[in-house]
Amino acid sequence: MGNRLARETSPYLIQHAGNPVDWYPWGEEALEKARAEQKPILLSIGYAACHWCHVMAHESFEDEETAGLMNRYFVNVKVDREERPDLDSIYMNAVVALTGRGGWPMTVFLTPDGRPFYGGTYFPREPRYGMPGFKQVLRSVADAWEKRRDEIVEDAGKVGQHLEQSLALQGTAGALRPELLDTALQRIHASFDARLGGFGGAPKFPPSMTLEFLLRMVYERGDQHALFMVEHTLEKMARGGIYDQLGGGFARYATDAAWLVPHFEKMLYDNALLSRIYLFAWQVTGKPLYRRIVEETLDWVVREMRHEAGGFYSSLDADSEGEEGKFYVWRPDEIREALDDPRTAELFMRTYDVTDHGNWEGKSILHLPGELEEVAAELQMAPEEARARLKEARETLYRVRAQRVWPGLDDKVLTSWNGLMLRAFAEAGRALQREDYTQVAIENARFLYETMRDENGRLRRTWKAGSEARLNGYLEDYAYLAAGLLELYQTVFDERWFAWAQELADLMLVHFRDEENGGFFDTSDDHETLIQRPKDVQDNAVPSGNAMAALVLYKLALYTGREHYAQEAERMTGGMVQYMGRYPTGFGQWLCVAALMLGEPHEVAIIGRPDEAGTRPMLDVLQGAYRPHQVVAVGSDEESAIPLLRGRPQIDSRVTAYVCRQFVCRRPVTEPSALQAQLAGEAAV
């Protein structure tokens, strides 16, 4: 048996192609059928790495009786939320409005014209957990549609009116004041878990955007408590089960407050965001732990999450062989069998808390509860010997684990998530002086340029090997990719990447701008017409597309001097002041933009070729430390298309640096030490 999903490219949709449910992908065919037959639409939204999506699929969508009810009473539509964030945003907002909570799998019942009137998340096959059984829900909704249709349509209209309220960003640049950052810091501190790291209680999600804002406060103000919050959180996560101690990379979140028990799915975007935070923490502190986490995470991406053409895959599932986490957990007998030497096995088990009773469902999630030196002393082993043994043991156990049944791989390539990972590789390549990481970034940018653009330069959302890129690009696709390209430019100083970033920004302004309320819609002006044009300004698992767009525009203003870029970014950010101050952990990316604007960023023009002998020492000054509030350009004042470089000649035919603020520059310097002094504020203008 099969249904229409067999023709799709989304691995999540293809997973349901063999269901007895008569699934449709979202599109005119399904909507026309609903209108023609006046049947309600059952919209099911999830994603490939979602554990409870798999549970509901097995319990209900693979069940003949349940499928029979669905097929009889509804037009059934399946959506991959990662391919269609617009539909996910609209209908998630509706479910939250209807029920007070959201999540995936998301189940929403719509009128034939697409307006939601009832919904929820996971429904069990039979009543339990205080929830009705899914068959019960199906029968109740079908009965209500038959007997109380007018009432349902009226209620759906009210929900639609609620969703249509567009968030205005009509602020002013003058609204941005340093007091905003003080208020945000106070509220972040109030929610900080000083014992276990992170913010709030379980479940705990990696707070990447908040941590980046705190690091900017360390840079701007030398705020040591902000540094403590960052370091404590990063160390707890790195030592916890949320981090894959054998293969590298982070799981989506921890189900407990101590970061021990992950929800085992591994998402590309989390690892793109977190690898940058650990990189910045290493730049600030020099601690080897942070560099190790960066390199292990990026090495995992190259090894397990990269297509040979250069694109990055989306996720690894939480489940294997139908069990959550089975791929990652261990028993003592498995460790002893894999490691020939009993002392090494004992060392490993004590270090990573592998015990007979386990720490999760009778098995052990690898984590680091104590200090290696203490374990080594207990076993009368020198710390250096213990480290060497553990390194070899991890490599051996990784190879053994690789023989297990792997979690499912969602091998679609999403433009926005690739933009985030492009940025991470570009920044790590230059900060760590890892040419291999820089090359990965270049190959990814080439892949995206050649594969994810149409003939008019517009972006496509998704690609899978064996098919062409498809679906309109969203705001986040343009903004994340442009941000990644600007970082790639600052790593290799190839102006084609800068030019593409600027082109994407200009396309955002033309096709996504909300002319009435300011900011940007998530969908373009030529996108499919839906019941609402979504506009999300809050950070979720990924940064706000609007906040990232503001960041890109402001950086382009620093490079080009074009006032309209700066004005748009400042208006947008000024319009978010009240939200940043009240809910800082939900608006961390906006706070990063605000910190940049309030931090008097500077532009640095290096007049010389990127490969010229005198250029590298200048770049070592600029790139060796954490400097989030600068942009750097390298090139010739005569040949470059970047305004920051124009009209600034070399001094005595030597590589020359100009440190500028708003295109007003200090005296040019030709020595790295003089550049360092200017950056430290030791030299007069």
C-alpha positions as CSV (number, residue, x, y, z in Angstrom):
1,M,0.0,0.0,0.0
2,G,1.0,3.6,-0.5
3,N,-0.4,7.1,-0.5
4,R,0.5,10.4,-2.1
5,L,3.4,11.0,0.3
6,A,5.5,8.5,-1.6
7,R,6.1,11.2,-4.2
8,E,7.5,13.7,-1.6
9,T,11.2,14.5,-0.8
10,S,10.8,15.1,3.0
11,P,12.0,12.0,4.9
12,Y,9.3,12.7,7.5
13,L,6.5,12.6,4.9
14,I,8.1,9.5,3.3
15,Q,8.0,7.8,6.7
16,H,4.2,7.9,6.4
17,A,3.9,6.9,2.8
18,G,3.0,3.3,3.8
19,N,0.3,4.3,6.3
20,P,-3.3,3.1,5.6
21,V,-4.3,6.8,6.1
22,D,-5.1,8.5,2.8
23,W,-2.5,11.3,3.4
24,Y,-2.2,14.3,1.2
25,P,0.8,16.7,1.3
26,W,-0.3,20.3,1.8
27,G,-1.4,21.7,-1.5
28,E,-4.3,22.7,-3.7
29,E,-5.3,19.0,-4.4
30,A,-6.1,18.5,-0.7
31,L,-7.7,21.9,-0.2
32,E,-9.9,21.5,-3.3
33,K,-11.1,18.1,-2.1
34,A,-12.0,19.5,1.3
35,R,-13.9,22.4,-0.3
36,A,-15.7,20.2,-2.9
37,E,-16.8,17.5,-0.3
38,Q,-17.2,20.0,2.6
39,K,-15.1,17.9,4.8
40,P,-12.9,19.2,7.6
41,I,-9.2,18.9,7.2
42,L,-7.1,16.9,9.7
43,L,-3.7,18.6,9.6
44,S,-0.9,16.6,11.2
45,I,2.5,18.5,11.6
46,G,5.7,16.9,12.9
47,Y,9.3,16.3,11.9
48,A,11.6,13.3,11.3
49,A,13.5,13.3,14.6
50,C,10.4,13.7,16.8
51,H,10.0,10.8,19.2
52,W,6.4,11.3,20.0
53,C,5.6,11.8,16.3
54,H,6.8,8.2,15.8
55,V,4.8,7.0,18.8
56,M,1.6,8.5,17.4
57,A,2.3,7.2,13.9
58,H,2.8,3.7,15.3
59,E,-0.3,3.8,17.6
60,S,-2.7,5.6,15.3
61,F,-1.6,6.2,11.7
62,E,-0.5,2.6,11.2
63,D,-3.7,1.3,12.7
64,E,-6.4,0.2,10.2
65,E,-9.4,1.1,12.4
66,T,-8.0,4.6,13.2
67,A,-7.1,5.2,9.5
68,G,-10.6,4.1,8.5
69,L,-12.1,6.8,10.7
70,M,-9.7,9.4,9.4
71,N,-10.3,8.5,5.8
72,R,-14.1,8.5,6.2
73,Y,-14.6,11.8,8.0
74,F,-11.6,14.0,7.0
75,V,-9.2,15.1,4.3
76,N,-5.9,14.2,5.9
77,V,-2.8,16.4,5.3
78,K,0.7,15.7,6.6
79,V,3.3,18.5,6.9
80,D,7.0,18.5,7.7
81,R,7.3,21.5,10.0
82,E,11.0,22.0,8.9
83,E,9.9,22.3,5.3
84,R,6.9,24.5,6.0
85,P,7.7,26.8,9.0
86,D,4.9,29.1,7.8
87,L,2.2,26.5,8.3
88,D,3.8,25.3,11.5
89,S,3.8,28.9,12.9
90,I,0.3,29.7,12.0
91,Y,-1.3,26.5,13.3
92,M,0.9,26.3,16.4
93,N,-0.2,29.7,17.4
94,A,-3.8,28.5,16.9
95,V,-3.3,25.4,19.0
96,V,-1.7,27.4,21.8
97,A,-4.7,29.8,21.6
98,L,-7.1,26.9,21.7
99,T,-5.5,24.8,24.4
100,G,-2.8,26.8,26.2
101,R,0.0,24.6,25.1
102,G,1.8,23.4,21.9
103,G,4.3,20.9,20.7
104,W,4.8,18.1,18.2
105,P,3.2,16.1,16.8
106,M,0.6,18.8,16.3
107,T,-2.9,17.7,15.3
108,V,-5.2,20.5,14.1
109,F,-8.7,20.3,12.7
110,L,-9.5,22.9,10.0
111,T,-12.6,24.1,8.1
112,P,-12.4,23.4,4.4
113,D,-11.0,26.9,3.9
114,G,-8.1,26.3,6.3
115,R,-9.3,28.0,9.5
116,P,-8.5,26.0,12.7
117,F,-11.3,25.1,15.1
118,Y,-9.9,22.3,17.3
119,G,-6.4,20.9,18.0
120,G,-3.8,19.4,20.3
121,T,-0.5,17.7,20.2
122,Y,0.0,14.0,20.8
123,F,-3.2,12.0,21.3
124,P,-2.8,8.4,22.5
125,R,-4.6,5.6,20.8
126,E,-6.7,4.9,23.9
127,P,-7.6,7.4,26.7
128,R,-4.6,7.8,29.1
129,Y,-2.4,10.5,30.7
130,G,-5.7,12.4,31.3
131,M,-6.1,12.8,27.5
132,P,-8.9,11.4,25.3
133,G,-8.0,8.6,22.9
134,F,-7.4,9.6,19.3
135,K,-10.3,7.6,17.9
136,Q,-12.5,9.2,20.5
137,V,-11.3,12.7,19.3
138,L,-12.0,11.7,15.7
139,R,-15.5,10.6,16.4
140,S,-16.3,13.7,18.5
141,V,-15.0,16.1,15.9
142,A,-16.8,14.4,13.1
143,D,-20.0,14.4,15.1
144,A,-19.7,18.1,15.9
145,W,-19.0,18.9,12.3
146,E,-22.1,17.1,11.3
147,K,-24.4,18.6,13.9
148,R,-22.9,22.0,14.9
149,R,-21.2,23.1,11.7
150,D,-22.4,26.7,11.9
151,E,-21.1,27.1,15.4
152,I,-17.8,25.6,14.5
153,V,-17.3,27.9,11.5
154,E,-18.2,30.9,13.7
155,D,-15.6,29.9,16.3
156,A,-13.0,29.3,13.7
157,G,-13.6,32.8,12.5
158,K,-12.8,34.1,16.0
159,V,-9.6,32.1,16.1
160,G,-8.7,33.5,12.7
161,Q,-9.2,37.1,13.9
162,H,-6.9,36.4,16.8
163,L,-4.2,35.1,14.5
164,E,-4.4,38.0,12.1
165,Q,-3.1,40.5,14.7
166,S,0.3,41.5,13.3
167,L,3.0,42.6,15.8
168,A,4.0,46.1,15.2
169,L,7.7,47.0,15.2
170,Q,7.2,50.7,14.8
171,G,9.9,51.8,17.2
172,T,12.6,54.4,17.1
173,A,16.4,54.2,17.3
174,G,16.2,56.5,20.3
175,A,14.4,53.8,22.3
176,L,17.7,51.9,22.5
177,R,19.5,52.9,25.7
178,P,22.1,51.2,27.9
179,E,19.4,50.8,30.6
180,L,17.8,48.2,28.4
181,L,20.8,45.9,28.8
182,D,20.9,46.4,32.5
183,T,17.2,45.4,32.8
184,A,17.8,42.3,30.6
185,L,20.8,41.3,32.7
186,Q,18.8,41.5,35.9
187,R,16.0,39.4,34.6
188,I,18.4,36.8,33.1
189,H,20.2,36.6,36.5
190,A,16.9,36.1,38.3
191,S,16.1,33.0,36.2
192,F,19.6,31.5,36.3
193,D,20.1,28.1,37.9
194,A,23.3,28.8,39.9
195,R,23.6,25.1,40.9
196,L,23.1,23.3,37.5
197,G,23.5,26.0,34.9
198,G,21.0,27.2,32.4
199,F,17.8,29.1,33.0
200,G,14.6,27.8,34.7
201,G,13.9,24.2,35.4
202,A,13.3,21.0,33.5
203,P,13.1,20.5,30.6
204,K,16.2,22.5,29.8
205,F,17.0,23.7,26.3
206,P,20.5,25.0,25.3
207,P,20.1,28.8,25.7
208,S,22.4,29.7,22.8
209,M,21.1,33.2,22.0
210,T,21.0,34.2,25.7
211,L,24.6,33.0,26.2
212,E,25.8,35.0,23.2
213,F,24.2,38.1,24.7
214,L,25.9,37.5,28.0
215,L,29.3,37.1,26.2
216,R,28.7,40.4,24.5
217,M,28.2,41.9,28.0
218,V,31.5,40.3,29.1
219,Y,33.2,42.0,26.0
220,E,31.6,45.4,26.5
221,R,31.5,45.7,30.2
222,G,33.8,43.0,31.6
223,D,30.8,41.6,33.4
224,Q,32.2,38.8,35.5
225,H,28.8,37.5,36.7
226,A,27.7,37.2,33.1
227,L,30.9,35.2,32.4
228,F,30.1,32.9,35.3
229,M,26.6,32.2,34.0
230,V,28.0,31.4,30.6
231,E,30.8,29.2,31.8
232,H,28.8,27.4,34.4
233,T,26.1,26.5,31.8
234,L,28.6,25.5,29.1
235,E,30.5,23.3,31.5
236,K,27.4,21.6,32.9
237,M,26.2,20.9,29.3
238,A,29.6,19.7,28.1
239,R,29.8,17.2,31.0
240,G,26.2,16.1,30.8
241,G,24.3,13.5,28.8
242,I,23.0,16.1,26.5
243,Y,26.4,16.1,24.9
244,D,27.4,12.9,23.0
245,Q,30.6,12.0,24.9
246,L,31.7,9.6,22.2
247,G,30.7,11.2,18.9
248,G,30.4,14.9,19.7
249,G,27.4,17.1,19.2
250,F,24.5,18.0,21.4
251,A,21.0,16.6,21.7
252,R,17.9,18.9,21.3
253,Y,17.3,19.3,25.1
254,A,17.6,17.6,28.5
255,T,14.4,16.3,30.1
256,D,15.9,16.9,33.6
257,A,17.4,20.0,35.2
258,A,20.9,18.5,35.5
259,W,21.5,18.1,31.7
260,L,21.8,14.3,32.2
261,V,18.9,12.7,30.3
262,P,18.6,14.1,26.7
263,H,15.8,13.9,24.3
264,F,18.2,12.1,22.0
265,E,17.5,13.7,18.7
266,K,20.4,15.8,17.3
267,M,19.5,18.8,15.3
268,L,21.8,20.7,12.9
269,Y,20.7,24.1,14.2
270,D,21.5,23.4,17.8
271,N,25.0,22.3,17.0
272,A,25.5,25.3,14.7
273,L,24.5,27.7,17.5
274,L,26.3,25.9,20.4
275,S,29.6,25.4,18.6
276,R,29.8,29.2,18.1
277,I,29.1,29.8,21.9
278,Y,31.8,27.4,22.9
279,L,34.2,29.0,20.3
280,F,33.6,32.4,21.8
281,A,34.0,31.1,25.3
282,W,37.3,29.7,24.3
283,Q,38.4,33.0,22.8
284,V,37.4,34.8,26.0
285,T,38.9,32.3,28.5
286,G,41.4,30.2,26.6
287,K,40.1,27.0,28.4
288,P,40.9,23.8,26.4
289,L,37.5,22.3,27.2
290,Y,35.7,24.8,25.1
291,R,37.9,24.3,22.1
292,R,37.6,20.6,22.4
293,I,33.8,20.8,22.3
294,V,33.9,23.1,19.3
295,E,36.1,20.7,17.3
296,E,34.3,17.5,18.4
297,T,31.0,19.0,17.4
298,L,32.1,20.3,14.0
299,D,34.0,17.1,13.3
300,W,30.8,15.2,14.0
301,V,29.0,17.4,11.5
302,V,31.6,16.7,8.8
303,R,31.6,13.0,9.6
304,E,27.9,12.3,9.9
305,M,25.8,15.2,8.8
306,R,27.4,16.4,5.5
307,H,26.5,15.5,1.9
308,E,29.4,15.0,-0.4
309,A,28.2,18.0,-2.5
310,G,28.7,20.3,0.6
311,G,25.2,20.6,2.0
312,F,24.4,19.7,5.7
313,Y,21.7,17.3,6.7
314,S,19.0,18.3,9.1
315,S,18.9,15.8,12.0
316,L,19.5,12.4,13.6
317,D,16.5,10.7,15.1
318,A,16.0,10.1,18.8
319,D,15.0,6.5,18.1
320,S,16.6,3.4,16.7
321,E,15.0,0.0,16.5
322,G,11.9,1.7,17.8
323,E,13.4,2.7,21.1
324,E,14.4,6.2,22.2
325,G,18.1,6.5,23.0
326,K,19.0,2.8,22.3
327,F,21.9,3.8,20.1
328,Y,23.6,5.9,22.8
329,V,23.3,4.0,26.1
330,W,25.5,1.3,27.6
331,R,25.7,-1.6,30.0
332,P,28.9,-2.5,31.9
333,D,29.2,-5.9,30.1
334,E,29.2,-4.0,26.8
335,I,32.0,-1.8,28.0
336,R,34.1,-4.7,29.3
337,E,33.6,-6.7,26.1
338,A,34.6,-3.8,23.9
339,L,37.7,-2.8,26.0
340,D,40.2,-5.6,26.3
341,D,42.0,-4.1,29.3
342,P,40.0,-4.4,32.6
343,R,41.7,-1.4,34.1
344,T,40.7,0.8,31.1
345,A,37.2,-0.5,31.3
346,E,37.0,0.3,35.0
347,L,38.5,3.7,34.4
348,F,35.9,4.4,31.7
349,M,32.9,3.2,33.6
350,R,33.9,5.2,36.7
351,T,34.6,8.3,34.7
352,Y,31.4,8.2,32.6
353,D,29.1,6.7,35.3
354,V,28.4,3.3,33.7
355,T,26.9,1.1,36.5
356,D,25.0,-2.1,36.9
357,H,21.8,-0.3,37.8
358,G,22.3,2.5,35.3
359,N,21.2,6.1,35.4
360,W,18.3,5.9,32.9
361,E,15.9,3.0,32.4
362,G,18.4,0.4,33.7
363,K,21.1,1.5,31.3
364,S,23.8,4.3,31.5
365,I,23.9,7.6,29.6
366,L,27.5,8.6,29.4
367,H,28.3,11.8,31.3
368,L,31.0,13.2,33.5
369,P,29.8,13.5,37.1
370,G,33.3,13.9,38.7
371,E,36.8,14.9,38.0
372,L,39.2,12.7,36.1
373,E,42.0,13.3,38.6
374,E,39.9,11.8,41.4
375,V,39.0,8.7,39.5
376,A,42.7,8.3,38.4
377,A,43.8,8.6,42.0
378,E,41.3,6.0,43.1
379,L,42.7,3.6,40.5
380,Q,46.3,4.5,41.4
381,M,46.8,5.9,37.8
382,A,48.6,9.0,36.7
383,P,46.3,11.6,35.2
384,E,48.3,11.6,32.0
385,E,47.9,7.9,31.6
386,A,44.2,8.0,32.4
387,R,43.7,10.7,29.7
388,A,45.5,8.6,27.1
389,R,43.5,5.4,28.1
390,L,40.2,7.3,28.0
391,K,41.0,8.8,24.6
392,E,41.7,5.4,23.1
393,A,38.6,3.9,24.9
394,R,36.3,6.6,23.4
395,E,37.6,5.9,19.9
396,T,37.1,2.1,20.4
397,L,33.6,2.5,21.8
398,Y,32.6,4.9,19.0
399,R,33.6,2.2,16.5
400,V,31.7,-0.4,18.4
401,R,28.6,1.9,18.6
402,A,28.8,2.5,14.9
403,Q,28.0,-1.2,14.4
404,R,24.6,-0.7,16.1
405,V,21.5,0.1,14.2
406,W,21.8,3.8,13.6
407,P,19.1,6.4,14.4
408,G,17.2,7.6,11.3
409,L,18.9,10.4,9.4
410,D,16.8,13.3,8.0
411,D,18.9,13.9,4.9
412,K,17.1,16.9,3.6
413,V,19.1,20.1,3.3
414,L,17.5,23.3,4.6
415,T,18.8,26.6,3.4
416,S,18.4,28.4,6.8
417,W,20.0,25.7,8.9
418,N,22.8,25.5,6.5
419,G,23.3,29.2,6.8
420,L,23.7,28.8,10.6
421,M,26.2,26.0,10.2
422,L,28.1,27.9,7.4
423,R,28.5,30.7,9.9
424,A,29.8,28.4,12.6
425,F,32.4,26.8,10.3
426,A,33.5,30.1,8.9
427,E,34.0,31.6,12.4
428,A,35.7,28.5,13.7
429,G,38.0,28.3,10.6
430,R,39.4,31.8,11.2
431,A,39.5,31.8,15.1
432,L,41.1,28.3,15.3
433,Q,43.1,28.8,12.1
434,R,41.6,25.5,10.9
435,E,41.9,25.6,7.1
436,D,39.8,22.4,6.9
437,Y,36.9,24.1,8.6
438,T,37.2,27.1,6.3
439,Q,37.2,24.8,3.3
440,V,34.0,23.1,4.6
441,A,32.4,26.6,4.8
442,I,33.5,27.5,1.2
443,E,32.1,24.2,-0.2
444,N,28.8,24.7,1.7
445,A,28.5,28.3,0.3
446,R,29.2,27.0,-3.2
447,F,26.6,24.3,-2.9
448,L,23.9,26.7,-1.7
449,Y,24.7,29.1,-4.5
450,E,24.5,26.5,-7.2
451,T,21.6,24.5,-5.8
452,M,19.3,26.6,-3.7
453,R,18.8,29.6,-6.0
454,D,16.3,29.9,-8.9
455,E,17.0,31.8,-12.1
456,N,16.1,35.1,-10.5
457,G,18.4,34.6,-7.5
458,R,15.5,33.8,-5.2
459,L,16.1,31.1,-2.6
460,R,14.6,27.7,-2.3
461,R,13.9,26.2,1.1
462,T,14.8,22.5,0.8
463,W,16.8,20.0,-1.2
464,K,17.3,16.3,-1.1
465,A,19.7,14.2,-3.2
466,G,18.1,13.0,-6.4
467,S,15.7,15.9,-6.6
468,E,15.8,19.6,-7.3
469,A,15.5,22.3,-4.6
470,R,11.9,23.2,-3.9
471,L,9.5,25.4,-1.9
472,N,9.8,29.2,-1.6
473,G,12.5,30.5,0.7
474,Y,11.4,32.1,4.0
475,L,12.8,35.1,5.8
476,E,15.0,32.9,7.9
477,D,16.5,31.4,4.8
478,Y,17.6,34.8,3.5
479,A,18.7,36.2,6.9
480,Y,20.6,33.2,8.2
481,L,22.4,32.6,4.9
482,A,23.3,36.3,4.6
483,A,24.7,36.2,8.1
484,G,26.7,33.1,7.3
485,L,28.1,34.7,4.1
486,L,29.2,37.8,5.9
487,E,31.2,35.6,8.3
488,L,32.6,33.6,5.4
489,Y,33.7,36.9,3.7
490,Q,35.5,37.9,6.9
491,T,37.3,34.6,6.9
492,V,38.5,34.4,3.2
493,F,37.8,38.0,2.0
494,D,36.4,36.8,-1.3
495,E,34.0,39.6,-2.3
496,R,31.6,37.4,-4.1
497,W,30.3,36.1,-0.7
498,F,29.9,39.7,0.5
499,A,28.0,40.6,-2.8
500,W,25.7,37.6,-2.4
501,A,24.9,38.6,1.2
502,Q,24.0,42.1,0.1
503,E,21.9,40.7,-2.7
504,L,19.9,38.6,-0.2
505,A,19.4,41.5,2.1
506,D,18.1,43.6,-0.8
507,L,15.7,40.8,-1.7
508,M,14.5,40.7,1.9
509,L,13.7,44.4,1.7
510,V,11.8,44.0,-1.5
511,H,9.8,40.9,-0.8
512,F,9.4,40.4,2.9
513,R,9.1,43.9,4.5
514,D,5.9,44.8,6.5
515,E,5.3,48.3,5.1
516,E,2.5,49.0,7.6
517,N,3.9,47.7,10.9
518,G,7.7,47.5,10.3
519,G,10.0,44.5,10.2
520,F,9.6,41.6,8.0
521,F,7.0,38.9,7.4
522,D,8.2,35.3,7.4
523,T,6.9,34.7,3.9
524,S,7.5,36.7,0.7
525,D,5.0,38.8,-1.1
526,D,4.6,36.2,-3.8
527,H,4.1,33.3,-1.4
528,E,1.1,31.0,-1.3
529,T,-1.9,32.8,0.2
530,L,-2.7,31.4,3.7
531,I,-5.1,32.3,6.4
532,Q,-2.5,34.6,7.8
533,R,0.9,36.0,6.7
534,P,3.0,34.9,9.7
535,K,5.5,37.2,11.3
536,D,7.5,35.7,14.2
537,V,9.8,38.0,16.2
538,Q,10.6,35.8,19.1
539,D,13.5,33.3,19.3
540,N,12.4,29.7,19.3
541,A,14.8,26.8,18.9
542,V,16.4,29.1,16.3
543,P,17.0,32.8,16.3
544,S,14.2,35.2,15.3
545,G,14.4,35.7,11.5
546,N,13.6,39.4,12.1
547,A,16.4,39.8,14.6
548,M,18.8,38.1,12.3
549,A,17.7,40.3,9.4
550,A,18.3,43.4,11.6
551,L,21.8,42.1,12.4
552,V,22.6,41.6,8.7
553,L,21.3,45.0,7.7
554,Y,23.2,46.7,10.4
555,K,26.5,45.0,9.5
556,L,25.9,45.9,5.8
557,A,25.5,49.5,6.9
558,L,28.9,49.4,8.6
559,Y,30.4,48.0,5.4
560,T,28.6,50.2,2.9
561,G,27.6,53.4,4.7
562,R,24.1,53.1,3.2
563,E,21.8,54.8,5.7
564,H,18.7,52.9,4.8
565,Y,20.2,49.6,6.0
566,A,21.0,51.2,9.4
567,Q,17.7,53.0,9.7
568,E,15.7,49.9,9.0
569,A,17.7,47.8,11.5
570,E,17.5,50.5,14.2
571,R,13.8,51.0,13.8
572,M,13.2,47.2,14.0
573,T,15.4,46.9,17.1
574,G,13.9,49.9,18.8
575,G,10.5,48.4,18.3
576,M,11.4,45.4,20.3
577,V,12.7,47.2,23.4
578,Q,9.7,46.4,25.7
579,Y,9.9,42.7,24.8
580,M,13.7,42.5,25.2
581,G,13.5,44.1,28.7
582,R,10.6,41.9,29.9
583,Y,11.4,38.6,28.4
584,P,15.2,38.6,27.7
585,T,15.6,34.8,27.4
586,G,13.0,34.8,24.6
587,F,14.6,37.7,22.8
588,G,18.3,36.9,23.1
589,Q,19.1,37.5,19.4
590,W,17.5,40.9,19.5
591,L,19.6,41.7,22.6
592,C,22.7,40.7,20.6
593,V,21.7,43.2,18.0
594,A,20.9,45.9,20.6
595,A,24.3,45.3,22.2
596,L,26.0,45.7,18.9
597,M,24.3,49.0,18.2
598,L,24.8,50.4,21.7
599,G,28.4,49.2,21.7
600,E,29.8,51.7,19.2
601,P,30.9,49.1,16.7
602,H,33.9,49.8,14.6
603,E,34.8,49.0,11.0
604,V,38.4,47.9,10.1
605,A,39.7,48.3,6.6
606,I,42.9,46.4,5.8
607,I,44.4,47.8,2.5
608,G,46.3,44.9,1.0
609,R,45.7,41.6,-0.6
610,P,44.5,38.7,1.6
611,D,47.5,36.6,0.7
612,E,50.0,39.5,1.1
613,A,52.8,38.9,3.7
614,G,51.8,41.9,5.9
615,T,48.1,41.1,6.0
616,R,48.2,38.0,8.2
617,P,49.8,39.7,11.2
618,M,47.1,42.4,11.1
619,L,44.4,39.7,10.9
620,D,45.9,37.9,13.8
621,V,45.3,41.0,15.9
622,L,41.7,41.3,14.7
623,Q,40.7,37.7,14.7
624,G,42.6,36.2,17.6
625,A,40.4,37.6,20.4
626,Y,36.6,37.7,20.8
627,R,35.6,40.9,19.0
628,P,31.8,40.7,18.3
629,H,31.4,44.4,17.6
630,Q,33.6,44.9,14.6
631,V,33.5,44.2,10.9
632,V,36.6,43.7,8.8
633,A,37.3,44.1,5.1
634,V,40.5,43.3,3.2
635,G,41.3,44.5,-0.3
636,S,42.5,47.3,-2.5
637,D,41.0,50.7,-2.3
638,E,41.0,50.9,-6.1
639,E,39.6,47.5,-7.0
640,S,37.1,46.7,-4.2
641,A,33.4,47.0,-4.6
642,I,33.0,47.4,-0.8
643,P,32.7,51.1,0.1
644,L,34.6,50.6,3.4
645,L,37.8,49.9,1.4
646,R,37.5,52.8,-1.1
647,G,39.6,55.9,-0.9
648,R,42.0,54.5,1.7
649,P,45.4,54.1,0.2
650,Q,48.4,52.1,1.6
651,I,51.0,54.0,3.5
652,D,54.5,53.6,2.1
653,S,53.3,50.7,-0.1
654,R,52.8,48.6,3.1
655,V,49.7,46.8,4.2
656,T,47.7,49.5,6.1
657,A,44.9,49.3,8.7
658,Y,42.2,51.9,9.1
659,V,40.0,51.6,12.3
660,C,36.8,53.5,11.7
661,R,33.5,54.3,13.4
662,Q,30.7,55.3,11.0
663,F,33.3,55.7,8.3
664,V,35.3,58.3,10.3
665,C,38.7,56.7,10.7
666,R,41.7,57.1,13.0
667,R,45.1,57.6,11.5
668,P,46.2,54.7,9.4
669,V,48.7,52.3,10.8
670,T,51.1,49.8,9.3
671,E,52.2,47.9,12.4
672,P,50.2,45.2,14.2
673,S,51.2,46.7,17.6
674,A,49.8,50.0,16.5
675,L,46.5,48.4,15.4
676,Q,46.3,46.6,18.7
677,A,46.8,49.9,20.5
678,Q,44.0,51.6,18.6
679,L,41.6,48.7,19.2
680,A,42.4,49.0,22.9
681,G,41.6,52.7,22.8
682,E,45.2,53.6,23.6
683,A,45.8,55.8,20.6
684,A,44.2,59.2,19.9
685,V,42.1,59.7,16.8
